[in-house]
Amino acid sequence: MKILLIFTGGTIGSTESGGFISPDGEKVYKLVNMYRKRAEKNKDGNVLFDIIKPYQELSENINCNNLKLLACCLKNVQADKYNGIIITHGTDTIQYTSAFTGYIMQGLNIPVVFVSSNYVLEDARSNGVDNFYYAVEFIRQENKGGVFVSYCNSGSSPKIHYATRLIMHQAYSDALYSVFGMYYGYFDDGKFICRDKNDLYLNSKDKNVFQEYICNSSTADGSGLSGIMVIHPYPGIKYMLPLSGTKAVLHYTYHSGTVCSKAEGLNEFADYTRANKIPVFITGAGNGADYESMKCYRELGFYVLAPASPEAMYIKLWLCTINNKSINKIAGIMNTPIAADIVNTNILP
C-alpha cells in the first residue's frame, strides 16, 4: 500500500524547546517511525510513504494563502499512484482546512485523511500516533473516496469524521466533534465500523462544484485575508460597520439560533450591508422552533443557512466570494447541499 503524506506543521509536526512549541520539518520522520513501530507490533504489514512539505506552520497562524498553497499541492498530485493521502495539520484550525479540502476535492476516488495531535509526539498524553495509525487503517480497510479526519478523543474510540462536519473545540478542550454528532464511523478492536451508509461523497450530485476555484489567479492577492467578517453574539453587543474590502458576513448565533434583535447599531449595520451589497449569512439557526427575536433575520434581509458546521460555512463562503460571485449566486451555493439528506435533520451543506 502506498500513501502520500502531506506535512504542513501543527503540533503533530512540532518540537518543544525552551518552553515553546514550534514547527520542526524533520518531525515527519519521527511520526513515520513511531507509526512503523506500532504497525510492526500489530503485524499490520508495510506501508510506503511519499512525503511532501508545502509549508510548515502552527495552525493558529494559517491564512488563506496557506489554503491556496495546499490547493495547488493537491492539484498536482497524481492520485492514481496512491491508495490514499494523509495530511498532517494543527488541531486549532483543522476544521477550516479539512472543510476547504473537502469542498475542493469533491468526487475524488481515493480517501484523503487529516490527522493532528493534541500534544507533541514525545508527550505521553499525545494522540498523534493514534490518529495517524487509524488514518492508515481507514485507508487500508475502507478505501472510500472523499475527505475525512481521523481523531481519538480521550477515553473514546477512534473516530473518522467527514471533513466538512467538524465544529470548533470547546474552550480548554482538545476533543473534536462533528456537528450533531454525525461522524462517519469508528474503530472497534481495530476494525472500522461505518455509521453512514449514504456514500455521501460518492453519491453527491454536486461533485467538483468548487474545482474552478483551485489556484485561480484572481484569488492570489497575497494578503491572506478572506474578506469575510465574522460576528459572534454576546450580551451587550454593539454592531460595527464592516471594514472596507468586506465581501460577506457570517453571523453566528446562540445555541437556540437567536441573536439580540434589540442590539445597538443592528439596524444601521443592516442598512449598510444592504446598500453596499454585502450579504449577511446566519449560521446556527434553522433547525427548530423560531423565537420571536428571529423575525429580525427576515426583516433585516439576512440569509439563514441550513444546519451545518459554522466553520465549514465560513470556508464555503470564502470559496464563493473569491471569484466575485453575485449575491444571489452566493446565496444559492451556500444552501446547496454538498452532502446528502441526513435523517432527523435538515440538509447539511
DAWO-V147842 format. One record per residue. N is the residue number from 0. SS is DSSP state (~ for helix, > for strand, _ for the rest). PHI is phi in whole degrees, 0 to 359 (NA if undefined). BURIAL is b if it has 16 or more other ideal C-beta (glycine too) atoms within 10 Angstrom, else e. Layout:
BEGIN
[[N/SS/PHI/BURIAL] [N/SS/PHI/BURIAL]]
END
This chain:
BEGIN
[[0/_/NA/e] [1/>/237/e] [2/>/233/b] [3/>/272/b] [4/>/252/b] [5/>/259/b] [6/>/255/b] [7/_/242/b] [8/>/107/b] [9/_/75/b] [10/~/300/b] [11/~/295/b] [12/~/245/b] [13/>/232/b] [14/>/233/b] [15/>/268/e] [16/>/211/e] [17/_/64/e] [18/_/86/e] [19/>/234/e] [20/>/256/e] [21/>/218/e] [22/>/301/b] [23/_/225/b] [24/_/297/e] [25/_/271/e] [26/~/294/b] [27/~/301/b] [28/~/288/e] [29/~/294/b] [30/~/300/b] [31/~/297/b] [32/~/295/e] [33/~/295/b] [34/~/298/b] [35/~/297/e] [36/~/298/e] [37/~/290/e] [38/~/296/b] [39/~/295/e] [40/~/298/e] [41/_/269/e] [42/_/56/e] [43/_/268/b] [44/_/86/e] [45/_/276/e] [46/_/229/b] [47/>/264/e] [48/>/242/b] [49/>/262/e] [50/>/240/e] [51/>/228/e] [52/_/228/b] [53/_/293/b] [54/_/195/e] [55/_/234/b] [56/>/206/b] [57/_/293/b] [58/~/293/b] [59/~/293/e] [60/~/261/e] [61/_/288/b] [62/_/222/e] [63/~/293/b] [64/~/295/b] [65/~/296/b] [66/~/297/b] [67/~/294/b] [68/~/300/b] [69/~/295/b] [70/~/300/b] [71/~/293/e] [72/~/298/b] [73/~/292/b] [74/~/298/e] [75/_/270/e] [76/_/283/b] [77/_/272/e] [78/~/301/b] [79/~/290/e] [80/~/276/e] [81/_/232/b] [82/_/279/b] [83/>/185/b] [84/>/233/b] [85/>/244/b] [86/>/244/b] [87/>/275/b] [88/_/203/b] [89/_/287/b] [90/_/286/b] [91/_/303/b] [92/_/237/b] [93/~/298/b] [94/~/300/b] [95/~/284/b] [96/~/291/b] [97/~/292/b] [98/~/296/b] [99/~/305/b] [100/~/293/b] [101/~/300/b] [102/~/286/b] [103/~/281/b] [104/_/251/b] [105/_/304/b] [106/_/87/e] [107/_/295/b] [108/_/263/e] [109/_/234/b] [110/>/284/b] [111/>/247/b] [112/>/235/b] [113/>/275/b] [114/>/226/b] [115/_/215/b] [116/_/215/b] [117/_/282/b] [118/_/221/b] [119/_/300/b] [120/_/300/b] [121/_/286/e] [122/_/283/e] [123/_/298/e] [124/_/277/e] [125/_/294/b] [126/_/256/b] [127/~/302/b] [128/~/292/b] [129/~/301/b] [130/~/301/b] [131/~/292/b] [132/~/302/b] [133/~/284/b] [134/~/295/b] [135/~/297/b] [136/~/296/b] [137/~/297/b] [138/~/298/b] [139/~/293/b] [140/~/271/b] [141/_/265/b] [142/_/52/e] [143/_/248/b] [144/_/292/b] [145/>/136/b] [146/>/239/b] [147/>/222/b] [148/>/227/b] [149/>/258/b] [150/>/205/b] [151/_/246/b] [152/_/287/e] [153/_/303/e] [154/_/76/e] [155/_/234/e] [156/_/288/e] [157/_/298/b] [158/>/245/b] [159/>/246/b] [160/>/254/b] [161/>/293/b] [162/_/297/b] [163/_/265/b] [164/_/247/b] [165/>/290/b] [166/>/243/b] [167/_/297/e] [168/_/298/b] [169/_/286/e] [170/_/301/e] [171/_/68/e] [172/_/233/e] [173/_/261/b] [174/_/291/e] [175/_/242/b] [176/>/225/b] [177/>/264/b] [178/~/301/b] [179/~/59/b] [180/~/69/e] [181/_/266/b] [182/_/281/b] [183/_/286/b] [184/>/187/b] [185/>/210/b] [186/>/255/b] [187/>/231/e] [188/_/53/e] [189/_/85/e] [190/>/255/e] [191/>/281/b] [192/>/244/e] [193/>/275/e] [194/_/264/e] [195/_/241/b] [196/_/266/e] [197/_/280/e] [198/_/50/e] [199/~/311/b] [200/~/285/b] [201/~/289/e] [202/~/264/e] [203/_/301/b] [204/_/277/e] [205/_/245/e] [206/_/303/e] [207/_/61/e] [208/_/297/b] [209/_/250/b] [210/~/301/e] [211/~/297/e] [212/~/273/b] [213/_/296/b] [214/_/56/e] [215/_/294/e] [216/~/298/e] [217/~/289/e] [218/~/267/b] [219/_/266/e] [220/_/277/e] [221/_/84/e] [222/_/282/e] [223/_/80/e] [224/_/273/e] [225/_/272/b] [226/_/79/b] [227/>/256/b] [228/>/269/b] [229/>/247/e] [230/>/237/b] [231/_/250/e] [232/_/284/e] [233/_/199/e] [234/_/301/e] [235/_/84/e] [236/_/299/e] [237/>/238/e] [238/_/282/b] [239/_/251/e] [240/_/289/e] [241/_/300/b] [242/_/289/e] [243/_/302/e] [244/_/95/e] [245/_/290/b] [246/_/259/b] [247/>/196/b] [248/>/235/b] [249/>/249/b] [250/>/250/b] [251/>/287/b] [252/_/232/b] [253/_/291/e] [254/_/299/e] [255/_/275/e] [256/_/85/b] [257/_/250/b] [258/_/227/b] [259/_/283/b] [260/_/282/e] [261/_/249/e] [262/_/293/b] [263/>/295/e] [264/_/86/e] [265/~/295/b] [266/~/295/e] [267/~/295/e] [268/~/299/b] [269/~/294/b] [270/~/299/e] [271/~/293/e] [272/~/294/b] [273/~/294/e] [274/~/296/e] [275/_/259/e] [276/_/55/e] [277/_/254/b] [278/>/291/b] [279/>/247/b] [280/>/249/b] [281/>/264/b] [282/>/242/b] [283/_/109/b] [284/_/248/b] [285/_/81/b] [286/_/220/e] [287/_/159/e] [288/_/294/e] [289/_/273/e] [290/_/279/e] [291/~/304/e] [292/~/294/b] [293/~/280/b] [294/~/299/e] [295/~/295/b] [296/~/302/b] [297/~/291/e] [298/~/296/e] [299/~/267/b] [300/_/83/e] [301/_/277/b] [302/>/264/b] [303/>/262/b] [304/_/278/b] [305/_/297/b] [306/_/304/b] [307/_/191/b] [308/_/296/b] [309/~/300/b] [310/~/292/b] [311/~/294/b] [312/~/293/b] [313/~/300/b] [314/~/296/b] [315/~/297/b] [316/~/294/b] [317/~/298/b] [318/~/300/b] [319/~/287/b] [320/~/270/b] [321/_/294/b] [322/_/253/e] [323/_/56/e] [324/_/291/b] [325/_/291/e] [326/~/302/e] [327/~/297/e] [328/~/294/e] [329/~/298/b] [330/~/300/b] [331/~/293/e] [332/~/294/b] [333/~/298/b] [334/_/254/b] [335/_/273/e] [336/_/290/b] [337/_/274/b] [338/_/260/b] [339/_/267/e] [340/_/299/e] [341/_/247/b] [342/_/301/e] [343/_/71/e] [344/_/220/e] [345/_/283/b] [346/_/294/e] [347/_/256/b] [348/_/295/b]]
END
